[in-house]
Amino acid sequence: MADTWIRLLGPPRIEPPDAAPPGPPGRDVAPLQPRGRKAWAVLAYLALNPAGVIRTRTAALLFPDAADPLGALRWNLSELRRALGGAAIAGDPLRLDLRPGWRCDVSELASASVQDLHPRRFEGQLLEGLDFADNPVFESWLADQRYRLETAVQSLLYDAALAALAAGTPSDAAALASQVLQRDPFHTDCAAVLVKALVALGQPGRAREQVTRFGELYRAELGLPLPEEVRRALSDPGAGADSGTPANAATVRSYLDAGAASLSAGAVDRGLAQLRLAVELSQRAGERRLLAESLVTLAGAVIHQAGGRGAEVADFLHRALSAEAPDGGSRTAAAAYRELGYLAVQRGVPDRAAAWLTKAMRAATGFPDEQSRILAIQGMLASDTARYGEAAAALAESVRLAGDAGNRRQQAFGEALLGRVHLIRGELDLAAACLDRALDGVAAEHWTAFEPFVAGLRGETYLAEGKFEQAAALIDRSWVMAELAGDHCYMALAAGAQARLFLARGDLAAAEHWVGRGLAPSPWYLWYSARLLDVATEVALAAGSPQAAEFADRLAALAGRSGMREFAVRAQSHRASLGDAAAAESARWLAKEIDNPVLAGWVERQTAG
């Protein structure tokens, strides 16, 4: 049977099943629609909080000026029950439960399958056409959700375009990538996918025209050269294996082993070349499972050894999933899903990240070492979105499983991320213990590539304790190691830590200098950008700089579209410091939804008066 859809993207409406039988003559068979914008607001708030919402808080949020907020909420809930015959709305916390035959677009966005995607299902803005300017707190929440959902829709279309390319349907890939580019003309990854799709369609002339058009757009609008990834999409970066090399399982395995050895020895370019040869030979041999393994291994090396994050590496992962037999679970499938989840976390698309990581965990049944890796990324995601209890639980379990497997690097990774959670929450003793264990693991493994992250966070822990000398030593080391590696993410982290250190010492000129150095690179992982913009705003406020408002606005936009709830609160608090009374009200409200006593105290100080 066809389903009844609750459409909250675009002009809100209830859509009947496509095959709904006609009613008797003269009778209106259109479904009942909730009356009034507040009923739609309640529905959207419930749909986007599936775990439930407290009735008193919901009433205070949506009906702040009503004489009886709970009574107004009850009336609107009755209105929704009248219109939504296929939904149960009850309890405290209040939950929306859809019965079979009823579906809601925003509820399904995170779990939508890229193989069965109907793009028009997710068109339009959340509650499009409805205005809540008379309720600034809800308007702030709605703006953040609109940002986040638009990012999630674009990411879903991008994933679907890559899946279509991997499945051998480049015409579908081109259509899906074009839809994203209509929403965001500067979406570099989709530009690369579109060019790849046109090449696969046998239309190199159109592909070159698109590259030229993108180049002109970047120069005219951004004053920047065309991203190299778009240009590379015109050609196949095949490894060019000697045609005399036998293509069989033994040679593929040999190149996989050689690639791993080269990467371990620090010969990244050689290792990547050997892994590309493994991919090429497995394709020639028709070894689908080995092809999937080779593609995932190559993707992991490009991501973690060469800093790749764009369409090329995502294409490897989708091709691996296409090659892997759909038998429900395997190490290769779990690793591919995990890496796609990791990329989504770093791009700031929490809905898609959660969907990929759920698939990864399902595929990893029976593989505790892989489960440890997945849990670490789930913990990173939960931390980024200010769900610190979930983050701590996932990371602690990841560390335990890594210890059982004897994986010292994975233990250090999990300990460092757990230390970050404790630092953010002001649990400094716990943070120090986790980060010291992580530093020990980094030293034992000679893992210098990861050291800037751990050293920077340990330095910030000393800074929070008022131990400036110890903080300076570790923060300096974090910067030097990050700069030597050319790692933009860790450079942003270390520069932000330097700015905090000099701000605490009262040296505003030095703090502004470090803000400038940190903003120069463009980190892939958006959490680093948000953290840097946060301290940039603090420094600008302390210096009385007119840039404070610009930094606060940039932070608000980034946090909103990336679902980084704590940074959204901090952006509103900075705006409150600049005299925005509505932002102060929003900050206080939003902070109550986050379990972080440090944030709560900071917001009260920032918004006082």
N, C-alpha and C positions, 0 to 999 in steps of 0.2 A: 504494500500500500504506500501511496505517496504520503509525505509528512506535511504537517502544518509548521510553518516557520515563524519564529519571532525574529524580526529584522530590527536590530538596533544600530546597524551600520547603514548610513544613508537616512532619509526621512523615516522615522520609526513607524512600524506597521506590523500587523499580523497578516501573514499570507496563507491562504487556504491551500490544501493539496492541489496539485496540478490537475488531478483527475477527479476533482470533486463533482459529484453528479448535480445537474441543474435542479433548482427548486421548482415549485409550482408556479405557474404564470402569475406575474404581479408581485411575487415575493422577493425581497432582497436577501440573497444568499451570502452576501459578503460577511466575513467573520466580524464579530464584535471587536471594537478597538477600544483600548483604555482611553478614558476621557481626561484631558488635562496634561500639561507638561510635567507636573509633579508625579503623576502616576508612572509616566515613562521614566522619570528620574529614579524612582524607587526600583523599578524593574531593572534598569541598567546597573544600579548599585548592587542589587542582589545577584544578578547574573555574573558580575565581575568579582564577586566575593563568594565563591562556592562553598567555602568553609563555614559561612554564616556570619551574621553581623548582629551586634547587641541592639535590641530594640530602642533603648533610651538614647544611645549614641546616634542611631539612624534617624530617629525623630529630631534630635537636636541639630543634626547636620542638614536635613532636608527641609525642616520647618522651624527655623530659628526664631521667626517673628510671630508664630502662631500662639494664641492664648493657651492652647492645649496641644503641644506638639505630638504627644502620644495619641491623642484623639484624631489629629489630622493624619497621622500615619495609619491608624486603623481604618479610616475612611478610604484612603488610597489603596490599602491592601484589599479591602472589600471590592473596590473597583477593579483591581487586577484579577481577583478570583472570578468576578463576573465575566471578564473578557477572556481569561485563560482557562477554559474548561479542562485543558490537559495539563494543568500544573497544580502542584500543592505548595502553598506558601504558609508556613507555620513555624512555631517554635521560638525559643529564645536561647541561643542565637537563632535569628530568623534566617530560614533557608528557602531557596527556590529549587523545587524538585520537579523536573519535567517527566511526564508519563510517556510511555511508548507512543510514537506517532507525533510527538512534539519535539522540535529542535530549535536551538537558538544560535545565531551566527557567532556571537562573541564567545559563547561557551565552547564552541567547536573549533575555534581558530587555532588553538595550540595543538590539538590532536589531529587536525585535518591531514589526510593522506595526500602526498604529492602525486601519487599514482591515480587518484580519483578526485582531482581538483576541478571545481567549477568556479572559475575566477569571478564571475558576476555575483557569486554568493557573498563576496566580501568587498563590495563596492561601497564607497561613501564614508563619511565621517560619523563617528559615534554621536547619536541623537542629533543628526544634522537638521539645522533649521530651528532648533530650540535654544532659547536664550535664558541664561540664569544669572545675568549680571546683578540682579538684586540679592543674590546669595553668593558672596565672594568666596567663601570656603568651598562650597560645592563646585563653583565655577573653576577654582584652582584644581580640585580633584579631577574634574571633567577634562580640563585642558591636558593634564598629564596622561590621562587614559587615552585621549585622542592621539596624542603623540605616540604613545606606546603601541596602540593597535595599528596605526598606520605603518610603523616600522615592522610590526609582526606580519602584516599583509604583504608588504614588499618582500620580506624574507621568505614567506611561503611561496610566492610567485617565483622568486629566484631559485629556491630549492626545486620547485616543479620544473623550471626550465632546464636545470642541470640534469634532473632525472630523465627528462625527455631526450636530452642530448645523449645521455648514456644508453638509453633504450633504443637509439637509432631512429628517432622521429624528430629530426632537426627542424621541420616546419613548425611543430608544436613548440619547440624550444624558442624559436625566433618570435613566435606570437606572444609567448609568456614573457620573455625578456623585454619585448617592446611595450607591454603593458606597464612594467615597472618603470621603464624609461619615460613613459608618459607622466608618471607620478613624480619621478625624480630624474631629470635629464643628466645628472652628474653621478649616477649610480655606476661606478667604474666596473664592478664585477658583472653587472648585467650587460654593459656595453661589450665586454669581452665575450660573454656568452652569445650575444647576438652576432658578433663577428664570426665566432666559431661555427654557429649554426648556419650562417650564409655560406661559409667555406664548405661545410658538410653537404649543403644542398647543391654544390657545384656552381655557385654564383660568386666567384672570386671578385668580379668587377663590382658587384653591389657591396661586398665586404670591404673592399678598398674605399669605396665611396663613403661608407659608414665611418671608417677610421678617419678619413679626411674631415668629415662633418664633426665628429667628436673633437678632433684636434682644434678646429676653428672655434667650437663652442667653449672649450677650456681656455683658449687664449683670449677670446672676446669677453667672457663673463668672469673668469677667475684670474686672468693674467698668468696662467700656468701652462706648462707644456702638457701634451697628451701623456697620460700614464702609460708607462712602458708595457704594462700587462695587456692593454688594448691592442697595442701594436703587435705584440708577440702572438696574439690570437690569430693573426693572419697566416701563421705558418705552424706546422707540426714540429715540435721540438724533439723529434725522434732521436734515439741514441745512435742509430746507424750501425747496428751490429753487422759484423762481417757475414756476408751471405754464406760463407763456408762453415760458420759456427753451427754445430748441430743444435737444433731446437728440440729439446726434450726436458724431462723433469730434472735430470741430473745437471744439465748446464744451467737451468734456471736456478736450482738450489745453490749451485756454485757461485753464481753472481750475487744471490741474496747474501750468502755468507761473506763474500768479498766486500760487498757494500757495507755490511755491518762492521767488519773489521776496519775498513777505511774510516768510517764515521767515528768509531771508538778511538782511533788514533788521531782524530782531529782533521783528517783529510776530507773535508766536507764535499768539495767539488768532485773529487774522484769517487767518493761514496755515492753521490747522487747519480753520476754517470753510470756506475755499475748497476744501481737499482733500476735506472731507465732501461738498461740492457736486459735485465731480468724481466721487465714488463714486456719488452718487444719480443723476446724469445718465447715467453709463455703464450703470447698471442699467436705466434707462428706455430707453436706446438699444439694449440687448441686445448691447453690445460686450463680449464676455467677456474678451478679452485686455486691453482698456483698463480693464475693471473690476478685473482682477487687478493691473494696474500701479497703479491708483489706490488700491486697498486696501493694497498694500505700501508705497506712498509715504506714505499716511496713517499706517500703523502705525509706519514709521520716524520720522516727525515726532513722534508721540505718545511714542515711547520716548526719543528722543535730544534732543528739544526741550522736551517737557512732563513728562518723568520718569515716564511711564506704564509699568506693568509687569504689570497684572492681566489678568483674563479678557477685558476688552474688546479690548485690543490683540492678544492671542493669537487671539481670534475673527476679527479682521481678516485675520490671516495665514492661518488655516485656510480662510477664505472665498476668499482669493486663490488658494490652491493648488487649491481645488475648481473655481474658474473657469478657471484656466490649463489649456490643453489638455495632456494627458499625453503629450507628445512626447519626454520624456527630458531635455531641457535648454533653459534659457532664462535670461536675466538676471533676469526676474521671479521664476521659481521658485527660482533660486539665492539671491536676496535674501530671499525668504520663509523658506526653510530656514535661512539664516544668522541672521536675526533670531530665529527660534524657538530656534536653538542658543544665541544670546546670552542670551535670557531664561532658558534652562535653566542656563547657566553662572552667571548672577547669583543664581538661586534655589538654587544648590548641588545640582544634579542632574546629576552628570558623565556618567552612563550615557546619559541622554536627550540631553544636549548633544552628546556624541560622535556619536550616531546622526543627529541633525539636521545636524551639520556635515559628516558624510560624504556625506549626500544633497546638501548645498549644493555641495560640491566637485565631485560628479558632474555636477550641473546646470550648473556654471560652466565646463565644458570650452569652451575657445576664448575665454574672457573674463578675461584676466589681471588687469584692474583689480578685478573681483569676487573673483577668487582671492586677491588681496592682502588684501581685507577678511576673507575666510573664514580665511585663515592667521593673521591677528591674533587672531581669537577662538579658534582652535585653540591658539595659543600661550598665551592667557590661561587656557584650560582646563587645559593641561598644567602651567602654573605653579601654579595653584591646587591641583592634586593632587600637587605636588612631583615632577613629572617634568621636571626643569629642562633636561636635555639636549634633549629633544623641544621644549620651549618655546623655547629659544634658536634652534634650527634653524628652527622655523616662523616666528618673529618676524623673524629675519634675512632670510628669503625674502620675507616680507610687505613689509619695508622696501625690498628691492630692486625688487620688482614695482611698488610705489607710486612709487618714484623713476623707473622707466621710463615710468610713466603720467603723470608730472608732478603727482601728487596729494600736495601738501605736507602736508595735514592727516593723510592716512593714514600718511605717513612719520612725522610727529610722534607719532601714536598708537602705531605699532609701536615706535619708538625708546623711548618712555616705558615701555611694557610690557617691552621688553628690558632697560632700565635697572633695572626692578623685579627682574627675575630676577638680574641681577648684584649688586644690593644685598643680596638675600636670601642669596646665596652668599658674600658678603663680598668680591666682586671690585670693589673701590671705584673703581679707576681706570676700569675699563670702564663701571661704572654712571654715573660722573660724565660721561664722554664721551657716552654715549647720552642722558642727561637734559639735558645742555647743548644737544645738537642738537635735542632735543624742544622745549626752551624757545625756541630760535631759531625753530623752525617755528611755535610758538604765537604768538610775537610777529609774525612775518611775516604770519600769517593773521588776526591780531586775534582769536584763538580764546580769549577770556577764560573761556568756560565750562569749558574743559579745563585751564586754568592751575592751579587748586588741586591737582589730582592731581600734575602734574609738579613744581610748586614744593615740595609736601610731600615727595615722594620725594627731590628734590635736597637739601632741608634735612636729611633723615634721613641722606643720604650724607655731608654735612658733619659731622653729629653722630657718625657711626661713625668719622670721621677725627679726632674730638676738636676740631673747629673750631666752638666753641659760638656765637661771634658770627655767623658766616656762616649757621649752622644756624638760629639764632633769627630772623634777618631773613626767610629764606624760609618758615619754618614759620609765622611771624606772617602773612605775606602769604597763605599757603595758607588759613589760618583765615578771614581777613577776606573773601577772595574767595568762599570756600565759603559763609560765612554770608550774605553779600549776595545770593548766588544762591539761597539756601535749599536747597542740595543736601545732602541727608542723608548720602549716601555720602561726599562729600568732607569734610563736617564731621566725620564719624567718623574719617577718615584724618588730618585735621589735628589733631583733639583728641588722638588717640593719639600723634602726633608730639610735640605739646606735652608730654604726660605723660612720654614718654621723655626729652625734653630736661631737664625739671625733676628727674626721677629721677636722671639723670646728674649734675646739679648738686647733688644731695643735698637738694633742697627737696621733701620728701614731701607737705607740705600742698598746695603748688601742683600737684604731680603728681596727688594725689587729686581736687583740684578739676577738673582737665582730664579725668580719667577720668569723673567725673560728668557733665560737659558732653557728652562724646562718647557716653555711654550713653543720653542723653535722646532723640535722634532714632533712627529705625529705618531703617537703610539697606536698600535693596533687594538690593544686592550683598553676599552673606553673607561674602565674604572680608574686607570691612571690619569686620564685626561680630567675626569671629574674631580679627583682628589687634588690635582694641581690647580684647577680653576677655583676650588674652594679656598685654598690657601692664598691664591692670587687675589681673591676678593677681600680676604682678611687683611692682607698687606696693603691693598689699595685703600681700604677703609681707614686703617691706622695712619696712612700717609696723607689722607685727605685727597686722594687722587680721583679725578673724574672717571677713571677707568673702572671704578668699583661697580657702578651700575651696569656697565657693559659685561664685566666678568660675571656678575650675578645673573644677568639674563642668559648668558651662554651656558652657565651651569644649570639653570632651570630648564632650558631647552634640552640639554644633553641628558639630564637626569629623568626628565619626563618621558622622552622617547625610549629610554633604555630601562625603565622600570627600577632605577636606583633610588629607592624611597628615601633613604637617609639624606642623600645629596639633594633631593627635591626639598626636603624640610630645611636643609641648611641654606639653599638658595633663597627660600622665602624668608628665612631669618635675616639673611644679609639685606634683602630688600626692606625688611622692617627697620634695620639699622639706618637705612637711607630715608626713613620717614613714611614708608608705605604701611598704613594702619591695617588695610585688608590683608596684606602679606603676613603681618604679625599674627592676625587671627588664624590664618590658614596654617602657619607654622606650628602654632600651639596645638591646633586640632590634629594635624597630620602626625606630629611627634608622639601623640598618645597611642598611635597604632603600632609603634616600634618599641620593642623591648630593649632599650638602651638607656640606662640611667645617666650616662655621660651626656648623651644628646638632649635628654629632657632638661637637665640642669643648664646646659649651654643655651638652649632655646629660651628658657625663662630669662636668662641674663640678657640675651640679645634683644628680646622683644619687650623688656620692661619699659613701661611708659609709652 
